[in-house]
Amino acid sequence: MTLTRRMILKSAGALLASGILGSNMAMAQDTATAWPEKPINFVVPYAAGGPLDTIARLLGEKVQQELKQTIIVENKAGAGGNIGAASVAKAQPDGYTLVMGAVAIQAINPWLYKNITFDPIKDFAPVIMVSSVPNVLIVNKDFAETNNINSLQDLIDYAKNNVGKLNYASGGSGSAGHLAGELMKARTGIDAVHVPYGGANPAKLSLLSNQTQFMFDNLASSLPLINDGQVKALAVTTKEATPFLPDTPTMEAAGIKDFDIGTWFGVFATGGTPESIINKLNQAYSNAMNDPAVQKQLKTMGSDTKPGTAQEFAEFVNAEHKKYKEIVEISGATIN
């Protein structure tokens, strides 16, 4: 046994003998056992009425019944979700402040924004994945019919044979749609002009009017247009296909390797929150996600995500954080 190890054990023994260490451990256990003793504040870092806000409030109704404490949902929008997330990053790590984190906040923004004020990994404790939805590559219907574009390869061939004639829309610079478009260009060598709009809705309007020819859109948002035949779906952007579009291949299956971009969000506590509280939260939100009303709402968003453990979510978030570094660098997008 090394000298350092003997000194640590001796110090711990002295603390136990004096009752200090045992008292502190018991106090921590009592705190975790008693939690929650007051209302829990759940920050949604986006505007009220959006999909994250809707599901956060629905989950809150179910979770507060189980925990027997009020869940107060508070919208703190701004800076792509960074403002609301920063308020939770700086909160006490006691389980009384949560945030609906997302791929933008935890994985994209840290590489996109130059002056971000929090560490997306160290300052947050993942609780549970709530929803994971693929984006889908959609093209203008008339454009597709006129040029016989029925697959991703058809679109690539058109781009190579018609240099300078292809435009793609996105909800803004640095958005998932922008990153997906630039990743496709990098993986295939095609040329297409990025046209950023102030949100997904005006981007879709430009696509429908053929001002732009394709875009990568959130599945939940584009599914009604696809089902109505207003746009044509060529591929989904995640590694796994979606049951909501069973006949639409993934980008990888359609021929582009290493293509995996999706939209996900989940519950986070402040970094340093005791594991026992994280586990309680995970169990409560897991039970809430299995509620029929919640399942119905998630399916309307194009999600069939099943509840998982906090550890599984943490591993996923870490991998996403690393992955998007390369993708943001490929896009060349930055925000001051």
C-alpha positions in Angstrom: 0.0 0.0 0.0 1.4 3.4 -1.0 2.0 6.2 1.5 -0.7 8.3 -0.1 -3.3 5.6 0.1 -2.4 4.9 3.8 -2.8 8.6 4.5 -6.2 8.8 2.8 -7.5 5.7 4.7 -6.1 7.1 8.0 -7.9 10.4 7.4 -11.1 8.7 6.5 -10.9 6.6 9.6 -10.3 9.6 11.8 -13.3 11.3 10.3 -15.5 8.3 10.8 -14.3 8.0 14.4 -15.2 11.6 15.0 -18.6 11.1 13.4 -18.0 13.9 10.9 -17.9 11.8 7.8 -20.7 9.5 8.9 -22.8 12.5 9.8 -22.2 14.1 6.4 -23.1 10.9 4.6 -26.2 10.5 6.6 -27.2 14.1 5.9 -26.8 13.6 2.1 -28.8 10.4 2.3 -31.6 12.1 4.3 -31.7 15.0 1.7 -32.0 12.6 -1.2 -34.7 10.6 0.6 -36.8 13.6 1.5 -36.5 15.1 -2.0 -38.6 16.8 -3.3 -39.8 19.0 -0.5 -40.8 22.0 -2.6 -41.9 22.8 -6.2 -39.6 22.0 -9.1 -38.8 24.6 -11.7 -38.7 23.3 -15.2 -37.1 25.7 -17.7 -38.1 25.4 -21.4 -35.4 27.4 -23.3 -37.7 28.1 -26.2 -40.9 30.0 -26.8 -44.3 29.0 -25.4 -46.5 26.9 -27.6 -43.8 25.0 -29.4 -43.4 21.2 -29.4 -40.8 21.2 -26.5 -43.1 23.5 -24.4 -46.1 21.3 -25.1 -44.5 18.0 -24.1 -42.8 19.6 -21.1 -46.1 20.7 -19.7 -47.8 17.4 -20.4 -45.0 15.5 -18.8 -45.0 17.9 -15.9 -48.7 17.1 -15.2 -47.9 13.4 -14.9 -44.6 13.8 -13.0 -46.0 16.1 -10.3 -48.7 13.5 -9.5 -46.0 10.9 -8.8 -43.6 13.2 -6.9 -46.4 14.9 -5.1 -44.8 18.3 -5.9 -45.7 21.0 -8.3 -43.7 21.2 -11.6 -43.5 24.9 -12.7 -42.8 25.2 -16.4 -41.1 28.5 -17.3 -40.2 29.7 -20.8 -36.8 31.4 -21.1 -36.2 31.7 -24.9 -33.3 33.4 -26.7 -29.9 32.8 -28.3 -30.9 29.4 -29.7 -31.8 28.1 -26.3 -28.6 29.3 -24.6 -30.3 31.8 -22.3 -32.6 29.3 -20.6 -29.9 26.7 -20.4 -27.4 29.0 -18.8 -29.9 29.8 -16.0 -30.0 26.1 -15.2 -26.3 25.6 -15.5 -25.8 28.2 -12.7 -28.6 26.9 -10.4 -28.0 24.9 -7.2 -27.5 21.2 -8.0 -30.3 20.1 -5.8 -32.8 18.7 -8.3 -35.2 21.6 -8.0 -34.2 23.2 -11.4 -34.5 21.3 -14.6 -34.3 22.2 -18.3 -35.5 20.7 -21.5 -32.2 20.4 -23.2 -31.9 19.6 -26.9 -29.4 18.7 -29.7 -28.9 22.4 -30.4 -28.0 23.3 -26.8 -25.9 20.3 -25.8 -24.3 19.4 -29.2 -24.5 22.1 -31.8 -24.4 25.5 -30.0 -21.1 24.9 -28.2 -19.4 24.7 -31.5 -21.5 27.3 -33.2 -21.6 30.2 -30.7 -18.3 31.9 -30.0 -19.2 33.2 -26.5 -21.3 30.5 -24.9 -21.4 30.8 -21.1 -21.7 27.2 -20.0 -20.1 23.8 -20.5 -22.8 21.6 -22.1 -21.3 18.5 -20.5 -20.0 19.4 -17.1 -22.8 21.9 -16.2 -25.7 19.5 -16.8 -26.8 16.1 -15.5 -28.7 14.1 -18.1 -31.9 12.6 -16.7 -33.8 11.0 -19.6 -34.2 11.2 -23.4 -37.8 12.3 -24.2 -37.9 12.4 -28.0 -35.6 11.6 -30.9 -36.9 12.4 -34.4 -35.1 12.2 -37.7 -34.9 15.0 -40.2 -36.1 14.2 -43.7 -34.7 15.3 -47.1 -37.7 16.7 -49.1 -37.8 18.1 -52.6 -40.3 20.3 -54.4 -43.0 18.2 -56.1 -42.9 19.9 -59.4 -39.1 20.1 -59.5 -39.0 16.3 -58.8 -41.6 15.4 -61.4 -40.1 17.6 -64.1 -36.5 16.3 -63.6 -37.5 12.6 -62.8 -36.0 12.8 -59.3 -37.3 9.8 -57.4 -34.2 9.1 -55.2 -31.3 10.7 -53.4 -29.0 9.5 -56.2 -31.2 11.2 -58.8 -30.9 14.5 -56.9 -27.1 14.1 -56.7 -26.9 13.3 -60.4 -29.0 16.4 -61.2 -26.8 18.6 -59.1 -23.6 17.4 -60.8 -25.2 17.9 -64.3 -26.7 21.3 -63.5 -24.0 23.1 -61.5 -25.3 26.4 -60.0 -29.0 25.6 -60.5 -29.8 24.0 -57.1 -30.8 25.9 -54.0 -31.7 24.5 -50.6 -33.6 26.1 -47.8 -33.1 26.0 -44.0 -34.5 27.6 -40.9 -31.3 29.6 -40.4 -27.5 29.5 -40.4 -26.4 26.8 -38.0 -29.8 25.1 -37.9 -30.0 21.3 -38.2 -31.3 21.7 -41.8 -28.3 23.9 -42.7 -25.8 21.4 -41.2 -27.4 18.5 -42.9 -27.3 20.3 -46.3 -23.6 21.1 -45.9 -22.8 17.6 -44.7 -24.5 16.2 -47.9 -22.5 18.6 -50.1 -19.2 17.6 -48.3 -20.0 13.8 -48.6 -21.1 13.9 -52.3 -19.1 16.8 -53.8 -22.2 18.5 -55.2 -22.8 22.2 -55.4 -26.0 23.8 -53.9 -26.6 27.3 -52.6 -27.8 27.6 -49.0 -30.7 30.0 -48.6 -31.3 30.6 -44.8 -34.7 31.8 -43.6 -35.9 33.1 -40.3 -37.4 29.7 -39.2 -38.6 26.4 -40.7 -42.0 27.7 -41.8 -40.8 30.4 -44.3 -38.2 27.9 -45.5 -40.9 25.4 -46.3 -42.9 28.1 -48.1 -39.9 28.8 -50.3 -39.7 25.1 -51.1 -43.4 24.8 -51.9 -43.1 27.8 -54.3 -40.0 26.3 -55.9 -37.8 29.2 -55.0 -35.6 26.5 -53.4 -35.6 22.9 -54.6 -34.8 20.9 -51.4 -34.4 21.1 -47.7 -33.9 19.0 -44.6 -36.8 19.4 -42.3 -38.0 17.9 -39.0 -40.0 14.8 -39.6 -43.0 16.0 -37.5 -43.2 19.2 -39.4 -42.8 17.8 -42.9 -44.9 14.6 -42.5 -48.3 16.3 -43.3 -46.8 17.7 -46.5 -45.4 14.4 -47.5 -48.6 12.5 -46.8 -50.6 15.1 -48.8 -48.2 14.8 -51.7 -47.1 18.4 -51.6 -43.4 17.4 -51.3 -41.4 14.3 -52.1 -39.4 12.6 -49.4 -36.1 11.1 -50.6 -34.3 10.0 -47.3 -34.3 10.3 -43.6 -31.1 11.6 -41.9 -30.7 9.1 -39.0 -28.9 5.8 -39.0 -32.2 4.0 -38.3 -35.2 4.2 -40.6 -38.5 5.6 -39.2 -41.8 3.6 -39.0 -43.6 6.9 -39.9 -42.0 6.7 -43.4 -41.5 2.9 -43.9 -40.7 3.2 -47.6 -38.2 6.0 -47.2 -34.5 4.9 -46.9 -31.9 6.4 -44.6 -29.2 8.7 -46.1 -26.7 5.9 -45.5 -28.9 3.2 -47.1 -29.3 5.6 -50.1 -25.6 5.8 -50.5 -24.0 8.5 -48.3 -21.9 7.0 -45.5 -21.5 8.5 -42.0 -24.6 10.5 -42.2 -26.5 10.8 -38.9 -28.3 14.0 -38.0 -31.5 14.0 -35.9 -33.6 16.2 -33.7 -33.7 15.1 -30.0 -34.5 16.6 -26.7 -34.6 15.5 -23.1 -34.6 16.4 -19.4 -31.5 17.7 -17.7 -30.7 18.8 -14.1 -27.9 21.0 -13.1 -24.5 19.3 -13.1 -23.5 17.9 -9.7 -27.1 16.9 -8.7 -26.9 13.8 -6.5 -27.2 10.5 -8.4 -30.1 9.4 -6.1 -32.1 12.4 -7.2 -31.3 11.9 -10.8 -32.5 8.3 -10.5 -35.8 9.4 -8.9 -36.3 11.9 -11.7 -35.5 9.3 -14.3 -38.1 6.9 -12.9 -40.8 9.6 -12.6 -40.3 10.8 -16.2 -40.0 7.3 -17.5 -43.4 6.5 -16.0 -44.8 9.7 -17.4 -43.5 8.8 -20.9 -45.4 5.5 -20.8 -48.7 7.3 -20.1 -51.1 6.9 -23.1 -51.7 10.7 -23.4 -47.9 11.3 -23.5 -47.4 8.5 -26.0 -50.1 9.9 -28.3 -48.5 13.4 -28.2 -45.0 12.0 -28.9 -46.3 10.1 -31.9 -47.8 13.3 -33.4 -44.3 14.6 -33.2 -43.0 11.6 -35.2 -41.3 10.1 -32.2 -41.5 6.6 -30.9 -38.7 7.0 -28.3 -38.8 4.5 -25.4 -37.7 5.6 -21.9 -34.1 4.8 -21.0 -31.7 5.2 -18.1 -29.9 8.4 -17.2 -26.5 6.7 -17.9 -27.7 5.8 -21.4 -28.8 9.3 -22.1 -25.5 10.7 -20.8 -23.4 8.5 -23.1 -25.6 9.5 -26.0 -25.2 13.2 -25.2 -21.4 12.9 -25.0 -21.3 11.2 -28.4 -23.5 13.8 -30.0 -21.4 16.6 -28.6 -18.3 15.2 -30.1 -20.0 14.4 -33.4 -21.3 17.8 -34.1 -17.9 19.5 -33.8 -17.0 18.1 -37.2 -20.4 18.9 -38.8 -20.4 22.5 -37.6 -16.8 22.9 -38.9 -17.9 21.5 -42.3 -20.8 24.0 -42.4 -18.5 27.0 -41.7 -21.3 28.5 -39.6 -20.5 30.7 -36.6 -22.6 33.0 -34.4 -21.1 35.8 -32.2 
